[in-house]
Amino acid sequence: MALTVRDIVSIPGMPLRMLAGDRAAGRNVRWVHSSELEDPTAWLKGGELILTTGMGVGETAAKQRAYVRRLVGASVAGLGFGLGFGHDTTPKAMIAEAEKQGFPLFEVPYPVPFIAITEAVFTRLAAEQYDALQRAVDAEHVLTRAVLDGSGMDGVGRSLADVVDGWVLLLDLHGIALVSSGPSAEARRERVWDAIRDARPDAATFSLTMLDDGDHVWVQPVGAHGRVEAFLAVGTAEQPTQFDRIVAGHALSLFAIELATSRAVAEAERRLQGDFFDELVRGDLPRGDAARGLARFGFEPDARVTVTAIEAAEVGLDPTKLALSATDHCSRLDGGFLVSAHASGISVLLGAEPGEELGDLVKALGHRVGAELRAGTGGLVQPEEVGRSLREARYALQVCRLEGWGYAGFEQLGTYRLLLSMTEPDALRAFADALLAPLDRYDGAQRGELVPSLEAFLQHNARWETAAAQLSVHRHTLRYRMRKVEELTGRDLASSLDRMEFWLALRARDLLSVQTER
């Protein structure tokens, strides 16, 4: 417990007498200072107990009242007035002003030297500090045991909440709770994260204090070598004590060690996952070996699996960052998973029932890495057919690039599935050129617009007015162009079969152009 003015007045063997401000005598005393200055406040920080013989309080009642008000304004804890030097009694004006201000004022008889009070207070403060340090050491042992016992970050968080009699949150760089000590912590998570984001921390020296629903909250970054990896928030009903801060500081170190260890393990695990995934794709493993390998990564026996290919909508996102975020996210889901990074994105292998829709997965990972993502998913396959699911996932991702979609499954591709079944680009190109090459030659020689006019005509389901408006030409001009298309290709645009083949040829070229871009 902190030392108060009332504790000092009650020191055994010292006949000190409270004269005013008894109701405020529970104020904490930070230090004891003797002064005979008329205005000592320039040398005070607040929380001091001032001892004076009255040489600087002034001879008039007005000056004496002003002296008391100056001490009150400087947040002094209290005043001890020594008798027998310049005053036989404490001035009545000071007593009245102290009572009015609610300021603790006590009388020190002549036989009691100030040094006796100072020694008694310093002895008590030293004992308090030693006790706080001893309690902190004991608490640090409790936190350290949580790590040694294998309880990890959750154990450290629970132990810290217990020893400070409060709550604890450990938030990652996306505001997701890595540790939450209970309902009180979880109820404040969003507000604490909003405060952290508003403060815009960008350095390991960042710190934040706030009040939330009556609790005192202080936040510190967790990390090492200037790299912030998380934020520790600790909340208590009362102002945090020195003991609280010492223990929280030790917890910061333990969390930093645990995060570094988890990161190293995750990176090693990710490399193993990537190597095993590559073996599955190549089809190098017999079915039994593939199933046993998947079981080591949390998949159910005889599980069917599916591959999701994910990339950033804009080039520039580090695939390693995306892979680490996907690993952390998938580890919070039920079931096994594999994550493999490559030059432009990642591939994620999940079970038949991953427990999360593709759109939710894309949104969650995009939030984590701060970028817009797109994804394609292949079909459900046996472990020895992972290569086929990966190809389908990449096909679906390719269509997403072309159409501007956020995500799609291979089974949703419709007509594109027919084109994508022609896996060789040369086959797609030959199919498109067989129908469109005459139009290309005409447009090149005559600076014509047959190909874009044909595409607009087909997009608008052969509606002349709408297609002509898109092209900004008269409908008669569009009719002339479509007759030229029929003349050059020998096809009939009134035939639904011919229109379908033209449409497939145009889509094939779109797919080839997207392949070239990536």
Order of alpha helices (4+ residues) and beta strands (2+ residues): alpha-beta-beta-beta-alpha-beta-alpha-beta-alpha-alpha-beta-beta-alpha-beta-beta-beta-alpha-alpha-beta-alpha-beta-beta-alpha-beta-alpha-beta-alpha-alpha-alpha-alpha-alpha-alpha
